[in-house]
Amino acid sequence: MTERLFDKDAYAVKFQGTVLECYEEADGFQIVLDRTLFYPEGGGQPADLGVLGDARVLDVQEKGETIFHKTDRPLPMGQTVEGEIDWAHRFDLMQNHSGEHILSGVICGRYGCDNVGFHMGRESITIDLNTKIPAEALPELEEKANEAIWRNTPVEIFYPSSVELKTLAYRSKKELEGQVRIVRIGEYDCCACCGTHVRFAGEIGQIKIIGTQNYKGGTRLELLCGKRALQDYGRTAAAAENAGRMLSVPGVQVDMAVKNLLSERDSLLRSLHELKWKSFAAKGEQVPEGTENILFFADGLHRKDMVHFADLLLKKAAKRVAVLSPAGEDWAFVLLSKVQDAKDYAEQLKEVFGCKGGGKPEAVQGSVTGEKEALRVFFAERGFLVQE
Ligand SMILES: [Zn+2]
């Protein structure tokens, strides 16, 4: 059984411990000490990092009541070594874990729901709640959680007796066995937890919800606390400011400016499309009346307009019209026939090129894979007048 020094003092950074076990594994070494400040991954909180003597601690796991430190080099058995945890990493986890408790406590208190999932990732924290939280309620819930910070609410950790526990209202009742460790943050939260926490809510700095989604019938919230939240604000504000500079508006007005820009773009695209259509229609007019077969390479027409264009050309053609337009790697095609052999042409296209599509004897459409020149030759050999 490893003595858990981090339970007594979450702020201690250095300690001394004796090496009880050390063995090699495929990708490093496992070390067991009599005592440790290294928090093992658990309860949603990632493992501590740091050094043990001259070995780097890469991961920390708990099996039963023994804590295993995964290191990059061995340490002599029986030796007393000095360990030091990576404080920046730990404090970041403390800010985020305590912040998560407050927000979960506020939300679960308000909605009578449970936090059924908690994950502290490298980028952000997620909490899963087994009820739908309306998006419009989030700003107020977030503000309520931050109120705990503004009041610098103390974070108490205690081990109630089984009798006291019975009368205590707290979250995560089912998760823990044995002696229950309670983390209480004023009126905001009371929860069973084995993680490391700040002493006062003020140390969290801020709690910010950065995302929400429906998840398994409930809600998944993504949040950032402390320095992570500040850094995220810095990045987001800089991005908004940069975009604002390009659009000649203040950063906070970027969304409206982008909305205007998109509507302008859509109207330009519509005009461009109209012009394209007019230009093709004019070209179509120039095709001599009575031409037997016409192939038109029409660059940049939507499929609907290709059909229109083919219809327009068919007025000029005695027998058949094909319209091809580039579509990614392939060509979209429409083939109309007054002599009811459009499907035969599609079959021939399929034999020579890769071709998908179908239709009726008088009209087929689909896509064909092939070089423009080869397609030109294919149709020219079959008596088509090639236009573009
Ligand atoms: Zn916790």
Boltz pocket constraint, residues with backbone or C-beta under 6 A from the ligand:
constraints:
  - pocket:
      binder: B
      contacts: [[A, 43], [A, 97], [A, 101], [A, 192], [A, 193], [A, 194], [A, 195]]
      max_distance: 6.0
